[in-house]
Amino acid sequence: MAKSFRQLRYPLTRIESNSDYLSINVVKYNPPGFSAGEGENSLNISVGGGNCAKKSIEGNILLPMPDSIADSNVTNWESNEINSIAASAIGNIKQGNGSFTFDDLKSDLGGTLTKLMNSGERTLDNALDNISDPTVRSALSTYLVGQGVNLFGANVDATSLISRESGLVLNPNKEFLFKGVELRAFDFTFVLNPRSRQESSEIKSIINTFKRRMAAKSSAENSGPRGLFIKAPDAFELQFKRGSKKHPFLYTMKTCALTKMSVDYMRTGNYITYEDSTPVQMAMALSFTELNPVYAEDYNDVPLDEGVGF
């Protein structure tokens, strides 16, 4: 297991009170695990990815502001359709579901589901009986026939059958519905120009540390023979800073995983090195992804005078 390391930094110049830079803590990853509550809280589970609340800081890396600073917040919404026949049947089934208890489902799951399906079928029968327009009745009958044929392995588009026969199309009742959250990703590129042997050594250590810390561990502590399991890499806490304080404007990031790293050792386009073979200019690209999604409640922890939030 890699030991903790001292603070690494590039460049080696002194950080002033008005210096802007990116501070990265390397922390031990703690898996989220499972939590089992009691009573009405029995379904509570921990939210998000790795639990690094009780973090163990393995070391710290200071880097200049990257070439590009941008954030992108994404929420997963998708278009969804449900025609009136299906909506009515589902509503009827849900209404009928009130007469069944959870014990009914456990003791006679098949029978209970059959009764619910019969309730849905009655909805369709009643709908057809109450429609006086012969064209609409015919269109609905065609739709139901098409759906019924599919039960025998056919691949019939029931909606297309209606359109072909009558030029009608069932109202899809299309809506844009919330589907879930997305994890944010951040890509940073740092141009590294070593100006001394000490800075060259520091850059080499920074590159080596990121490579080492993002790699999975081939054997976990006290978890059996080497190779039986692999252990998660370390995680990273990123924070834009000005002097010794949090940056007063830029965004906040949650604990991240380093998912991709690439280094261009010929940033100049040609192979040019110093006498000790250190490239005169390099570019290090890092791709991070947050372990936890961002929720509205998270913004309560970041007042406006501490930046734009997440």
C-alpha positions as a Markdown table, in Angstrom:
| # | Residue | x | y | z |
|---|---|---|---|---|
| 1 | Met | 0.0 | 0.0 | 0.0 |
| 2 | Ala | 1.3 | 3.5 | -0.9 |
| 3 | Lys | 2.3 | 5.5 | 2.1 |
| 4 | Ser | 1.2 | 9.1 | 2.7 |
| 5 | Phe | 3.3 | 11.7 | 0.9 |
| 6 | Arg | 4.4 | 15.3 | 1.6 |
| 7 | Gln | 2.8 | 18.2 | -0.1 |
| 8 | Leu | 3.7 | 18.5 | -3.8 |
| 9 | Arg | 3.4 | 21.7 | -5.8 |
| 10 | Tyr | 4.1 | 23.3 | -9.1 |
| 11 | Pro | 5.4 | 25.9 | -9.6 |
| 12 | Leu | 7.6 | 26.2 | -6.6 |
| 13 | Thr | 7.0 | 30.0 | -6.3 |
| 14 | Arg | 5.5 | 31.3 | -3.1 |
| 15 | Ile | 1.8 | 31.5 | -2.8 |
| 16 | Glu | 0.6 | 35.0 | -2.1 |
| 17 | Ser | -2.7 | 36.1 | -0.7 |
| 18 | Asn | -4.0 | 36.9 | -4.2 |
| 19 | Ser | -2.6 | 33.8 | -5.8 |
| 20 | Asp | -5.3 | 31.6 | -7.5 |
| 21 | Tyr | -4.5 | 27.8 | -7.7 |
| 22 | Leu | -6.1 | 24.4 | -7.5 |
| 23 | Ser | -5.6 | 22.4 | -4.3 |
| 24 | Ile | -6.1 | 18.6 | -4.6 |
| 25 | Asn | -6.2 | 16.3 | -1.5 |
| 26 | Val | -5.6 | 12.6 | -2.0 |
| 27 | Val | -7.9 | 10.8 | 0.3 |
| 28 | Lys | -8.5 | 7.1 | 1.1 |
| 29 | Tyr | -11.7 | 5.9 | -0.6 |
| 30 | Asn | -14.3 | 4.5 | 1.8 |
| 31 | Pro | -17.1 | 2.4 | 0.1 |
| 32 | Pro | -20.6 | 3.6 | 0.8 |
| 33 | Gly | -21.8 | 0.3 | 2.2 |
| 34 | Phe | -25.4 | -0.4 | 3.3 |
| 35 | Ser | -27.4 | 1.0 | 6.2 |
| 36 | Ala | -30.4 | -0.9 | 7.6 |
| 37 | Gly | -32.9 | 1.2 | 9.6 |
| 38 | Glu | -35.9 | 0.2 | 11.6 |
| 39 | Gly | -39.6 | 0.7 | 11.3 |
| 40 | Glu | -40.6 | 3.4 | 8.9 |
| 41 | Asn | -36.9 | 4.1 | 8.2 |
| 42 | Ser | -36.1 | 0.6 | 7.2 |
| 43 | Leu | -35.6 | 1.6 | 3.6 |
| 44 | Asn | -33.1 | 4.3 | 4.3 |
| 45 | Ile | -29.8 | 3.8 | 2.6 |
| 46 | Ser | -26.7 | 6.0 | 2.3 |
| 47 | Val | -26.9 | 8.5 | -0.6 |
| 48 | Gly | -24.3 | 8.8 | -3.3 |
| 49 | Gly | -20.9 | 7.2 | -4.0 |
| 50 | Gly | -18.0 | 6.6 | -1.7 |
| 51 | Asn | -18.3 | 7.8 | 1.8 |
| 52 | Cys | -15.3 | 10.0 | 2.4 |
| 53 | Ala | -16.8 | 12.0 | 5.2 |
| 54 | Lys | -14.4 | 10.4 | 7.6 |
| 55 | Lys | -11.6 | 11.0 | 5.2 |
| 56 | Ser | -8.0 | 10.1 | 5.7 |
| 57 | Ile | -5.9 | 12.6 | 3.8 |
| 58 | Glu | -2.9 | 10.9 | 2.2 |
| 59 | Gly | -1.3 | 14.0 | 0.8 |
| 60 | Asn | -1.8 | 17.3 | -1.0 |
| 61 | Ile | -1.0 | 18.6 | -4.5 |
| 62 | Leu | -1.0 | 22.2 | -5.5 |
| 63 | Leu | -1.3 | 23.1 | -9.2 |
| 64 | Pro | -1.7 | 26.4 | -11.1 |
| 65 | Met | -5.1 | 27.2 | -12.6 |
| 66 | Pro | -5.7 | 24.9 | -15.5 |
| 67 | Asp | -6.0 | 25.9 | -19.2 |
| 68 | Ser | -9.8 | 25.8 | -19.1 |
| 69 | Ile | -12.2 | 26.1 | -16.1 |
| 70 | Ala | -15.8 | 25.1 | -16.9 |
| 71 | Asp | -18.6 | 23.2 | -15.2 |
| 72 | Ser | -21.7 | 21.5 | -16.5 |
| 73 | Asn | -24.7 | 20.5 | -14.4 |
| 74 | Val | -26.9 | 17.9 | -16.0 |
| 75 | Thr | -30.3 | 16.5 | -14.9 |
| 76 | Asn | -31.7 | 13.4 | -16.7 |
| 77 | Trp | -35.1 | 14.2 | -18.2 |
| 78 | Glu | -36.7 | 12.1 | -21.0 |
| 79 | Ser | -39.8 | 12.3 | -23.2 |
| 80 | Asn | -42.4 | 9.7 | -22.2 |
| 81 | Glu | -45.6 | 8.6 | -23.9 |
| 82 | Ile | -48.7 | 6.8 | -22.6 |
| 83 | Asn | -51.9 | 6.6 | -24.6 |
| 84 | Ser | -55.3 | 7.0 | -23.0 |
| 85 | Ile | -56.2 | 3.3 | -23.1 |
| 86 | Ala | -53.1 | 2.3 | -21.1 |
| 87 | Ala | -53.5 | 5.3 | -18.7 |
| 88 | Ser | -57.1 | 4.4 | -18.0 |
| 89 | Ala | -56.3 | 0.7 | -17.4 |
| 90 | Ile | -53.4 | 1.6 | -15.1 |
| 91 | Gly | -55.6 | 4.0 | -13.2 |
| 92 | Asn | -58.3 | 1.3 | -12.8 |
| 93 | Ile | -55.7 | -1.2 | -11.6 |
| 94 | Lys | -54.3 | 1.2 | -9.1 |
| 95 | Gln | -57.8 | 2.0 | -7.8 |
| 96 | Gly | -58.5 | -1.7 | -7.5 |
| 97 | Asn | -55.2 | -2.3 | -5.8 |
| 98 | Gly | -56.6 | -0.5 | -2.7 |
| 99 | Ser | -58.7 | -3.5 | -1.9 |
| 100 | Phe | -55.7 | -5.8 | -1.7 |
| 101 | Thr | -53.2 | -5.9 | 1.2 |
| 102 | Phe | -49.6 | -6.7 | 1.1 |
| 103 | Asp | -50.4 | -10.0 | 2.9 |
| 104 | Asp | -52.7 | -10.8 | -0.1 |
| 105 | Leu | -49.8 | -10.4 | -2.5 |
| 106 | Lys | -47.5 | -12.5 | -0.3 |
| 107 | Ser | -50.0 | -15.4 | 0.1 |
| 108 | Asp | -51.4 | -15.4 | -3.4 |
| 109 | Leu | -49.3 | -13.3 | -5.7 |
| 110 | Gly | -50.6 | -15.0 | -8.9 |
| 111 | Gly | -54.3 | -14.7 | -8.0 |
| 112 | Thr | -54.0 | -11.1 | -6.8 |
| 113 | Leu | -52.2 | -10.1 | -10.0 |
| 114 | Thr | -54.9 | -11.9 | -12.1 |
| 115 | Lys | -57.6 | -10.0 | -10.4 |
| 116 | Leu | -55.8 | -6.7 | -11.0 |
| 117 | Met | -55.4 | -7.5 | -14.7 |
| 118 | Asn | -59.1 | -8.4 | -15.0 |
| 119 | Ser | -59.8 | -5.0 | -13.5 |
| 120 | Gly | -57.8 | -3.4 | -16.3 |
| 121 | Glu | -59.5 | -5.5 | -18.9 |
| 122 | Arg | -62.9 | -4.3 | -17.6 |
| 123 | Thr | -61.7 | -0.7 | -18.1 |
| 124 | Leu | -61.1 | -1.4 | -21.8 |
| 125 | Asp | -64.5 | -3.1 | -22.2 |
| 126 | Asn | -66.3 | -0.2 | -20.6 |
| 127 | Ala | -64.4 | 2.3 | -22.7 |
| 128 | Leu | -65.5 | 0.5 | -25.9 |
| 129 | Asp | -69.1 | 0.2 | -24.7 |
| 130 | Asn | -69.3 | 3.9 | -24.0 |
| 131 | Ile | -68.0 | 5.1 | -27.4 |
| 132 | Ser | -70.8 | 5.9 | -29.8 |
| 133 | Asp | -68.7 | 7.1 | -32.7 |
| 134 | Pro | -68.3 | 4.0 | -35.0 |
| 135 | Thr | -65.0 | 5.2 | -36.5 |
| 136 | Val | -63.4 | 5.6 | -33.0 |
| 137 | Arg | -64.8 | 2.2 | -31.9 |
| 138 | Ser | -63.3 | 0.6 | -35.0 |
| 139 | Ala | -60.0 | 2.3 | -34.5 |
| 140 | Leu | -59.8 | 1.2 | -30.8 |
| 141 | Ser | -60.8 | -2.4 | -31.8 |
| 142 | Thr | -58.1 | -2.5 | -34.4 |
| 143 | Tyr | -55.5 | -1.3 | -31.8 |
| 144 | Leu | -56.6 | -4.0 | -29.3 |
| 145 | Val | -56.5 | -6.7 | -32.0 |
| 146 | Gly | -53.0 | -5.6 | -32.9 |
| 147 | Gln | -51.9 | -5.8 | -29.3 |
| 148 | Gly | -53.5 | -9.1 | -28.9 |
| 149 | Val | -51.8 | -10.6 | -31.9 |
| 150 | Asn | -48.4 | -9.6 | -30.4 |
| 151 | Leu | -49.1 | -12.0 | -27.5 |
| 152 | Phe | -48.5 | -14.8 | -30.0 |
| 153 | Gly | -45.1 | -13.7 | -31.0 |
| 154 | Ala | -46.1 | -11.3 | -33.8 |
| 155 | Asn | -44.4 | -8.0 | -34.3 |
| 156 | Val | -47.3 | -5.7 | -35.1 |
| 157 | Asp | -47.3 | -1.9 | -34.6 |
| 158 | Ala | -50.9 | -1.5 | -33.3 |
| 159 | Thr | -50.7 | 2.3 | -33.7 |
| 160 | Ser | -49.7 | 1.9 | -37.4 |
| 161 | Leu | -52.7 | -0.4 | -38.0 |
| 162 | Ile | -55.1 | 2.4 | -36.9 |
| 163 | Ser | -53.3 | 5.0 | -39.0 |
| 164 | Arg | -53.4 | 2.7 | -42.0 |
| 165 | Glu | -57.1 | 1.9 | -41.6 |
| 166 | Ser | -58.6 | 5.2 | -40.5 |
| 167 | Gly | -55.9 | 7.9 | -40.6 |
| 168 | Leu | -56.2 | 8.3 | -36.8 |
| 169 | Val | -53.4 | 8.1 | -34.3 |
| 170 | Leu | -53.9 | 7.5 | -30.6 |
| 171 | Asn | -52.9 | 10.6 | -28.6 |
| 172 | Pro | -49.5 | 9.7 | -27.1 |
| 173 | Asn | -49.9 | 12.2 | -24.3 |
| 174 | Lys | -46.2 | 13.0 | -24.6 |
| 175 | Glu | -44.6 | 14.6 | -21.6 |
| 176 | Phe | -41.0 | 15.4 | -20.4 |
| 177 | Leu | -40.5 | 13.4 | -17.2 |
| 178 | Phe | -37.7 | 13.4 | -14.6 |
| 179 | Lys | -35.6 | 10.2 | -14.8 |
| 180 | Gly | -32.8 | 10.7 | -12.4 |
| 181 | Val | -29.5 | 12.4 | -11.6 |
| 182 | Glu | -26.2 | 12.5 | -13.5 |
| 183 | Leu | -22.6 | 12.7 | -12.1 |
| 184 | Arg | -20.6 | 15.7 | -13.0 |
| 185 | Ala | -17.2 | 15.3 | -14.8 |
| 186 | Phe | -14.3 | 17.8 | -14.9 |
| 187 | Asp | -11.4 | 17.9 | -17.4 |
| 188 | Phe | -8.3 | 19.9 | -16.6 |
| 189 | Thr | -5.1 | 20.4 | -18.5 |
| 190 | Phe | -2.0 | 21.8 | -16.9 |
| 191 | Val | 1.1 | 23.0 | -18.9 |
| 192 | Leu | 4.3 | 22.1 | -17.0 |
| 193 | Asn | 7.5 | 24.0 | -17.7 |
| 194 | Pro | 10.3 | 22.9 | -15.3 |
| 195 | Arg | 12.7 | 25.8 | -14.7 |
| 196 | Ser | 15.1 | 24.1 | -12.3 |
| 197 | Arg | 16.3 | 20.6 | -11.2 |
| 198 | Gln | 14.1 | 20.9 | -8.1 |
| 199 | Glu | 11.0 | 21.8 | -10.2 |
| 200 | Ser | 11.8 | 19.0 | -12.6 |
| 201 | Ser | 11.9 | 16.5 | -9.7 |
| 202 | Glu | 8.7 | 17.9 | -8.3 |
| 203 | Ile | 6.9 | 17.5 | -11.6 |
| 204 | Lys | 8.1 | 13.9 | -11.9 |
| 205 | Ser | 6.7 | 13.2 | -8.4 |
| 206 | Ile | 3.4 | 14.9 | -9.2 |
| 207 | Ile | 2.9 | 12.8 | -12.3 |
| 208 | Asn | 4.0 | 9.6 | -10.5 |
| 209 | Thr | 1.6 | 10.3 | -7.6 |
| 210 | Phe | -1.4 | 10.8 | -9.8 |
| 211 | Lys | -0.6 | 7.6 | -11.7 |
| 212 | Arg | -0.1 | 5.6 | -8.6 |
| 213 | Arg | -3.1 | 7.0 | -6.7 |
| 214 | Met | -5.6 | 6.5 | -9.5 |
| 215 | Ala | -4.6 | 2.8 | -10.0 |
| 216 | Ala | -6.5 | -0.1 | -8.4 |
| 217 | Lys | -4.7 | -2.0 | -5.7 |
| 218 | Ser | -4.1 | -5.7 | -6.5 |
| 219 | Ser | -4.4 | -6.9 | -2.9 |
| 220 | Ala | -6.6 | -5.5 | -0.2 |
| 221 | Glu | -5.5 | -5.4 | 3.5 |
| 222 | Asn | -6.5 | -8.6 | 5.3 |
| 223 | Ser | -8.7 | -9.6 | 2.4 |
| 224 | Gly | -7.1 | -12.9 | 1.4 |
| 225 | Pro | -4.4 | -13.9 | -1.0 |
| 226 | Arg | -2.9 | -11.3 | -3.5 |
| 227 | Gly | -5.1 | -11.2 | -6.6 |
| 228 | Leu | -8.2 | -12.7 | -5.1 |
| 229 | Phe | -9.7 | -9.2 | -4.8 |
| 230 | Ile | -8.7 | -5.8 | -6.1 |
| 231 | Lys | -9.2 | -2.7 | -4.0 |
| 232 | Ala | -10.5 | 0.7 | -5.2 |
| 233 | Pro | -8.0 | 3.5 | -6.0 |
| 234 | Asp | -7.8 | 6.6 | -3.8 |
| 235 | Ala | -10.2 | 9.5 | -4.2 |
| 236 | Phe | -9.5 | 13.2 | -4.7 |
| 237 | Glu | -10.8 | 16.4 | -3.1 |
| 238 | Leu | -10.5 | 19.4 | -5.4 |
| 239 | Gln | -10.9 | 23.0 | -4.4 |
| 240 | Phe | -10.1 | 26.2 | -6.2 |
| 241 | Lys | -8.4 | 28.6 | -3.8 |
| 242 | Arg | -7.1 | 32.1 | -3.5 |
| 243 | Gly | -4.3 | 32.4 | -1.0 |
| 244 | Ser | -5.2 | 30.2 | 2.0 |
| 245 | Lys | -8.9 | 30.6 | 1.5 |
| 246 | Lys | -11.6 | 29.0 | -0.8 |
| 247 | His | -11.9 | 30.8 | -4.1 |
| 248 | Pro | -14.6 | 33.5 | -3.7 |
| 249 | Phe | -16.3 | 32.9 | -7.1 |
| 250 | Leu | -15.6 | 29.6 | -8.7 |
| 251 | Tyr | -17.6 | 26.4 | -8.3 |
| 252 | Thr | -17.4 | 23.8 | -5.5 |
| 253 | Met | -16.6 | 20.1 | -6.3 |
| 254 | Lys | -17.5 | 17.0 | -4.3 |
| 255 | Thr | -15.0 | 14.2 | -3.7 |
| 256 | Cys | -14.0 | 12.8 | -7.1 |
| 257 | Ala | -12.4 | 9.7 | -8.7 |
| 258 | Leu | -9.6 | 10.3 | -11.2 |
| 259 | Thr | -10.9 | 8.3 | -14.2 |
| 260 | Lys | -8.3 | 9.2 | -16.9 |
| 261 | Met | -4.9 | 10.8 | -17.0 |
| 262 | Ser | -2.7 | 11.5 | -20.0 |
| 263 | Val | 0.7 | 13.3 | -20.3 |
| 264 | Asp | 2.1 | 14.8 | -23.4 |
| 265 | Tyr | 5.9 | 14.9 | -23.0 |
| 266 | Met | 6.4 | 16.7 | -26.3 |
| 267 | Arg | 4.2 | 19.7 | -25.8 |
| 268 | Thr | 6.4 | 21.8 | -28.0 |
| 269 | Gly | 5.9 | 19.4 | -30.9 |
| 270 | Asn | 9.5 | 18.3 | -30.9 |
| 271 | Tyr | 11.6 | 16.1 | -28.5 |
| 272 | Ile | 13.5 | 18.8 | -26.6 |
| 273 | Thr | 15.0 | 18.1 | -23.2 |
| 274 | Tyr | 17.3 | 19.6 | -20.6 |
| 275 | Glu | 20.7 | 18.0 | -19.9 |
| 276 | Asp | 19.1 | 15.6 | -17.4 |
| 277 | Ser | 16.6 | 14.4 | -20.0 |
| 278 | Thr | 13.7 | 16.3 | -18.5 |
| 279 | Pro | 11.3 | 17.5 | -21.3 |
| 280 | Val | 11.3 | 21.3 | -21.5 |
| 281 | Gln | 7.5 | 21.4 | -21.6 |
| 282 | Met | 4.8 | 18.9 | -20.8 |
| 283 | Ala | 1.0 | 18.9 | -20.7 |
| 284 | Met | -0.9 | 16.9 | -18.1 |
| 285 | Ala | -4.6 | 16.2 | -18.7 |
| 286 | Leu | -6.7 | 14.9 | -15.8 |
| 287 | Ser | -10.4 | 13.8 | -15.9 |
| 288 | Phe | -12.3 | 13.6 | -12.7 |
| 289 | Thr | -15.8 | 12.4 | -11.9 |
| 290 | Glu | -17.7 | 13.2 | -8.7 |
| 291 | Leu | -18.6 | 10.2 | -6.5 |
| 292 | Asn | -21.9 | 11.8 | -5.4 |
| 293 | Pro | -24.6 | 13.6 | -7.5 |
| 294 | Val | -25.4 | 17.2 | -6.6 |
| 295 | Tyr | -28.7 | 17.8 | -4.9 |
| 296 | Ala | -30.5 | 21.0 | -4.2 |
| 297 | Glu | -29.9 | 20.7 | -0.5 |
| 298 | Asp | -26.1 | 20.8 | -1.1 |
| 299 | Tyr | -26.4 | 24.5 | -2.0 |
| 300 | Asn | -27.4 | 25.2 | 1.6 |
| 301 | Asp | -23.8 | 24.5 | 2.6 |
| 302 | Val | -22.3 | 27.0 | 0.1 |
| 303 | Pro | -23.3 | 30.6 | 0.8 |
| 304 | Leu | -23.1 | 33.0 | -2.2 |
| 305 | Asp | -20.1 | 34.8 | -0.7 |
| 306 | Glu | -18.2 | 31.5 | -1.1 |
| 307 | Gly | -18.8 | 31.1 | -4.8 |
| 308 | Val | -21.5 | 30.1 | -7.3 |
| 309 | Gly | -22.2 | 26.8 | -5.6 |
| 310 | Phe | -21.8 | 23.4 | -7.2 |
